[in-house]
Amino acid sequence: MNLLEAIILAIVQGITEWLPISSSGHLVLIQHYLGITASVFFDIILHAGTLPAVLVAFRKDILEILKALSESGFKTEQGKLGLYVIVGSIPTAIIGFAFQTIFESFFSNLLVVGFAFIGTGVLLYISKLQKNRDSRLDSTRAVLIGTAQGIALIPGVSRSGSTISTGLLLKLKREKAFQFSFLLFIPAVIGAALAEGVKEWGSLTVAYLDLPAVFVGIVVTSLVSYVFLRLLLKIIVREKFHWFAYYCWALGTLVVIAQILK
């Protein structure tokens, strides 16, 4: 993979990780139709490249959670939020480990990816149906949102789309659903990067460790993803989140038709 291909994938990752249109699904399509070959490890590197954007955008929340946990445990509001991030991460991890082989096989099955895009569109659209959003985050809601994040390991299923939509359907306020979705992202991407790194450790030196591509991928993804993370917040506040359903339906339908006709 040359630097231009790394930049293309990094830009796609930076844009689609936060917009509710599935970054993994777009990476699969881009690699397939442009003939780019990237390892699973490089895909994980790109996901890790979006982490700085979250850490910067939510630095205040993160610091408040860490301070609350160190001083009062889970007794304060911020401490409880930290607890819910832990609780929500459990179903994500269980689903990831239990279905890892199955989910990885979907990356080479564009028909599955197409239907996953369509399913994401349905979830985004119905998220607007819940109007009475005044509930507080609790352990049950954290588990359900974490489960949605685990299912989003399927390429074509949007992580941000599924977690935020689930939060909205569970009557969380838009800002709270947005905040929890991206706080939940932090342990998920760190865990995935560590797991894949351990798995591929023996073959990293030659097969995957293309340092220029890795460096460019991380930098470009970080910069682009921060811009689109801020954009997503504005979209959610203006209640335009469900508009992305039409894009997912259109793209998913095109992919399914292309696979049926090939």
N, C-alpha and C positions, 0 to 999 in steps of 0.2 A: 504494500500500500504506500503510495507516494504522498507527499505533503498536501497536494491539492485535494486528493481524496479524503485525507484526514480532516482538512478544513471543511469540506462539504458535509461530512458526517457530523462534525462538531457544531456547525451552524444549525443543521437539522435538529440535532439533539437539544441545543440551547433554546430553540424556538418551541419545539413540540413537547419538551418535558413539562412545561408549566401550562401551556394551553391544553385544554382537555381533549386532545386528539391523538394521544398515544405516541410517545417518542419511539418505543420499541417497534411498533407497527410501521412507522415511517422509516426507521432505519432498515428494517427488513425489505421494504419496497424499494428504497433508494439503492441498497446494495444489489438487489436482484435485477432491477431494470438498468442500472448504470454499470453493472458488472464489477462492482467493488467487492473485494474479499477482505473482510475484517474478522478477527477472532472474537470469541465471546468475551475474552479478557479485555479487548479494546473497547467493546460495548460497555463493559462495567466501568472502565476508565472514564468514558464519556459521562456516564451517570455520576461518577464521583466528581467529575468536573463541575457539575451543577451544585454540588454541596456548598462551595464558598458563597454562592448567591443566597442560599437559604440562611447560612450563618450570619451574613452581613445584614440581610433584610430583617431577620428575627433576632438579632443580637441582644436587644433589650429584653425580649421575652426569655431567651435562653439564660441570660445572666440572672434575671429575677427568679427563674425556676431553680437554678443551681444555688443561689443565695438562700432561697426558702427551704430547700432540701437540707442544706448544711446547718441552718439555724433552728428550724422548726419541724423538719421531717415533712409529713404529708398533712399537716394540720391546717396550713394556710391555703388560700385559693390557688396560688402559684405552685405550692407543693403538691396539691391534688392534681393539678394539670400535669406535673412531672410524673405522678403515679399513673395517670391515664395514658400517657405516652408509653410507659412501660407495659401496661396492660394491653394496649392496642397493638403493640409490637409482637406480642406472643402469638396470636393467630396468624399474623403475617409470616413469622418464622416457621411455624408448623406447616402451613400450606406450602411455603417455598421448599422446605426439605422433603415433604411427603410427595409432592408432585413435580419435583425438579426435572426428572427425565421426560415426563410427558410434556411439560411446558416448553422444554428445550426443543422437542421434536416439532412443535408448532412453528418454530422460526423458519422451517423449510417447507411449510405448508401454507401457501398463500390463500387457499380457500378458507382455512380456519381464520387467518388474519382478516380477510374480508368480512366474514360473519361477525368477528369480534368488533370491528369498526361499527357495524350496524347495531350491535348490541350496546356499544358505548353511546351511540346516538339516542337510542331508546331511553337509556338511563338519564342522560343529560336532559332530554325533553321532559320526562315525567318529574324531574326535580323541581320544575316550576309550579307543579300542582299543589305542593304543600305551602300554604299561605301563613298558617299560625306558627311562626318560628319564635318561640319564647322559652324553649326547654333548656335546661342546663346540661352540660356534659357530665356523664357518669360512667361507671365501669361497663355497663351493658352497651351503651352507645360507643364507647371506646373499642370494645371487642368487635362490634358489627362494622365499624369503620376500618379497623385493622384487618378484618376478614375481607372487606372490599379491596384493600390494598394488596392482600395476598393473591386474590383472583386476578388483579391487574398485572400480574407477572405474565399473563397470556399476552403475546404481542397483538396489538390492535385494541386491547382494553386499556383505556387511559387511567393512569394512577391518580392524577389530580382529579380527573373527571369522576371516577368511581368513588373516591373518598369524599370529595366535596359534595357530590350529589347525594351520597348516603347520609352525610351529615344534615343536608337540607331536608331530606325526606324524614329524618328523625327529629325534625323541628328545631334544629340548632339555628341560631342567627347566622347570617352569611359570613360576617367577619370571624365568628368563632369556628365555623366549619372550615374556612380558609386557613386560619391560624393552626388548628389542630392537624389538618391535612399535611401541612408542611413541616410541622414539628415531628410528626410521625414519619416523615420521609427520612429524617436524619439517621436514626438507628437502622432503618431499613437499608439505606444505601451503604452505610458503613459495614453492616453485617454481610451484605452481598459481596462487597469488594473484598473483605477478609476471607470469606468462604471460597470465592473464585480464585483468589491469590494462593491460598493453601492448596486448593485442588490442582492448580496449574504450575505450582512452584518449580517442579523439576524441569519443565520445558520453557520457562520464561526467558532464559538467557539468550537463546537463539531465535526461537519461533515468534516470540511476542514483544520482546523488549526493544522496539524500534523507538529509541529515545526522542528523536526529533518529532516523530508523529505523535507520540504520547504527550510531549510538552505542548505542542501546538494544539492538540485536541483539548487538553485541560484548560489552557488559556482562553481559546476562542469560545469554548462551551461556557466557561465561567462568565465572560463578558456578555455574551448574547443572552444567556439564561437570566442574568440579573435584570436586564431591560424588560424581558417578557414576563418575569415574575411580577414586577411592578405593574405592568400592563394588565395582567390577570386580576390583580386586586381591584383595579378601576372597573374592569368588566363586571366583576362580581357585585361591587357596590352599586353599579348601575343596573343590576338585574338583567344582564344580557348573556348570562352563562349558558342558557339553553340554546342560544343561537348556533353554537358549534355542533349541535345535533344534526343540522342540515348538511354540514360539511362531512361529518362522519358517515351519514347515510349515503351521500353521493359517492364518496371515495370507496366505501365498503361495497356498494353495489357495482361500481366499475371493476373492482378487483375480482369479485365473485363472477361476474359475467366473463371477464377475461380468462379466468381459470376454467370455466365451463366450456368456452369456445375454443380453447387452445388444442 
